[in-house]
């Protein structure tokens, strides 16, 4: 298993798009390293993860259609729960192989309000429910990998690459001891 620690400021020092999309740099490095070319993102949002590396196939699922930064090839405007049921009932068919299911549930912190990103405040269900249904989607589409961005490691597969990511908010009165995890799991279902 690979483990690394990345500080957001080190990415942003590279300049240009890295300043605005440091999470995209982390995701791009992981996806490239493991040869991930076809992605199903069950928490698509605006597509910020794919600014630095746009997969060959990009399928997005989200209950809202936000103003996209990166447009997916296919978009399903629904919750991950409903999408799972549609897949299971063969009402939605994913006709291309998927290498990785990406899960980045919004609003993990009960005390935070995101003033500039409405998509982070829009949540249906709990983060752990979203993650569990994302894992079930990965099982149905037989994706070999699951990429989870969350505030902790969860037992949803075999972790093969963990990035401990120290991120910094631009808000006053923030202690900036924030740590999140980008974890690539081997799907063992």
C-alpha positions in Angstrom: 0.0 0.0 0.0 1.2 3.5 -0.9 0.7 6.3 1.7 1.7 9.9 1.2 1.1 13.3 2.8 0.3 16.3 0.6 -0.1 19.9 1.8 -2.5 22.0 -0.3 -0.1 24.9 -0.3 2.6 22.8 -2.0 0.2 22.1 -4.9 -0.9 25.7 -5.1 2.7 26.9 -5.3 2.8 25.4 -8.8 0.6 28.2 -10.0 -2.0 28.4 -12.8 -4.9 25.9 -12.3 -3.2 24.3 -9.3 -4.0 27.4 -7.3 -7.8 27.0 -7.8 -8.1 23.2 -8.2 -5.6 21.5 -5.8 -7.9 18.5 -5.2 -7.9 17.9 -9.0 -4.2 17.6 -8.9 -4.4 14.9 -6.2 -7.1 13.0 -8.1 -5.3 13.3 -11.4 -2.1 11.8 -9.9 -4.0 8.8 -8.4 -6.0 8.1 -11.5 -3.0 8.3 -13.8 -0.8 6.2 -11.6 -3.3 3.3 -11.7 -4.3 3.7 -15.3 -7.9 4.7 -14.6 -9.4 5.9 -17.9 -13.2 5.3 -17.3 -14.8 6.9 -14.3 -18.3 6.9 -12.8 -18.6 9.7 -10.2 -21.7 9.2 -8.0 -21.2 12.6 -6.3 -20.3 14.6 -9.4 -21.1 18.2 -8.3 -19.4 20.6 -10.7 -16.6 18.2 -11.9 -13.7 20.0 -10.2 -11.9 16.7 -9.7 -11.4 16.4 -13.5 -9.8 19.7 -14.4 -6.2 18.3 -14.4 -7.1 15.0 -15.9 -10.3 14.2 -17.8 -10.9 10.5 -18.0 -11.7 9.0 -21.4 -15.2 8.2 -20.2 -16.8 10.3 -17.5 -20.2 9.5 -16.1 -21.7 11.8 -13.5 -24.5 11.3 -11.0 -25.8 14.0 -8.8 -29.3 15.1 -7.5 -28.6 18.6 -8.9 -27.3 19.8 -12.2 -24.7 22.4 -11.2 -22.8 24.8 -13.5 -20.1 22.4 -14.6 -16.4 23.1 -14.7 -15.9 19.8 -16.5 -18.8 18.4 -18.4 -19.4 14.7 -18.1 -20.0 12.5 -21.1 -23.2 11.2 -19.5 -25.1 12.7 -16.6 -27.8 11.1 -14.4 -29.7 13.7 -12.4 -30.6 11.6 -9.4 -29.3 10.6 -6.0 -26.8 7.8 -5.6 -29.5 5.7 -3.9 -31.9 6.0 -6.8 -29.1 5.5 -9.3 -28.2 2.2 -7.5 -31.8 1.0 -7.7 -32.0 2.0 -11.5 -28.8 0.0 -12.1 -29.9 -3.0 -10.1 -33.3 -3.0 -12.0 -31.6 -2.6 -15.4 -33.4 0.7 -15.9 -30.0 2.3 -16.5 -27.3 0.5 -18.4 -23.7 1.4 -18.3 -22.5 0.0 -21.6 -18.8 0.8 -21.2 -16.4 -0.8 -18.7 -15.8 1.5 -15.6 -12.4 1.4 -14.0 -13.3 3.5 -11.0 -16.3 4.7 -9.0 -15.5 8.1 -7.4 -17.3 9.0 -4.1 -16.9 12.5 -2.6 -19.9 13.0 -0.3 -20.7 16.7 0.4 -20.8 18.4 3.8 -19.0 16.0 6.1 -18.7 18.5 8.9 -21.8 19.3 11.0 -20.5 22.7 11.9 -19.4 24.0 8.5 -21.3 26.1 6.0 -19.8 26.6 2.6 -20.4 30.1 1.5 -19.0 29.9 -2.0 -19.9 26.4 -3.1 -23.6 25.6 -2.9 -23.1 22.0 -4.1 -21.2 21.3 -0.8 -24.2 22.3 1.3 -26.8 20.2 -0.8 -26.9 16.8 0.7 -29.6 14.1 0.6 -28.9 11.4 3.2 -25.8 11.0 5.3 -22.2 10.9 4.0 -21.8 7.2 5.1 -25.1 6.3 3.3 -23.8 7.9 0.2 -20.5 6.1 0.5 -22.2 2.7 1.1 -24.5 3.1 -2.0 -21.5 4.3 -4.0 -19.7 1.1 -3.0 -22.8 -0.9 -4.1 -22.8 0.9 -7.5 -19.1 -0.1 -7.9 -20.1 -3.7 -7.2 -22.8 -3.6 -9.8 -20.7 -2.1 -12.6 -17.7 -4.3 -11.6 -15.3 -1.4 -11.2 -11.9 -2.6 -10.0 -11.3 0.6 -8.0 -13.2 3.0 -5.7 -11.8 6.4 -5.0 -13.1 7.9 -1.8 -12.5 11.5 -0.6 -13.6 11.7 3.0 -12.4 12.7 6.5 -11.6 9.1 7.5 -10.7 5.7 6.1 -13.7 3.3 5.9 -13.8 -0.5 5.3 -15.3 -0.4 1.7 -12.5 -2.3 0.0 -8.8 -3.0 0.1 -6.9 0.4 0.5 -4.0 0.5 -2.0 -3.2 4.2 -2.1 -3.9 6.8 0.7 -3.2 10.5 0.3 -3.5 12.4 3.6 -4.3 15.9 2.4 -3.9 18.9 4.6 -6.3 21.6 3.2 -6.6 25.2 4.1 -9.7 27.3 4.2 -9.7 31.0 3.3 -12.0 31.9 6.2 -11.2 34.0 9.2 -11.2 32.2 12.6 -10.2 28.8 11.0 -7.5 26.8 12.8 -6.5 25.1 9.6 -5.8 21.7 11.1 -7.9 20.2 8.4 -7.0 16.8 7.1 -8.9 14.7 4.5 -8.1 11.5 2.8 -8.1 10.5 -0.8 -8.2 6.7 -0.7 -8.0 4.4 -3.7 -9.5 1.0 -2.8 -9.3 -2.2 -4.7 -13.0 -3.2 -5.0 -13.1 -6.7 -3.4 -16.8 -7.4 -4.1 
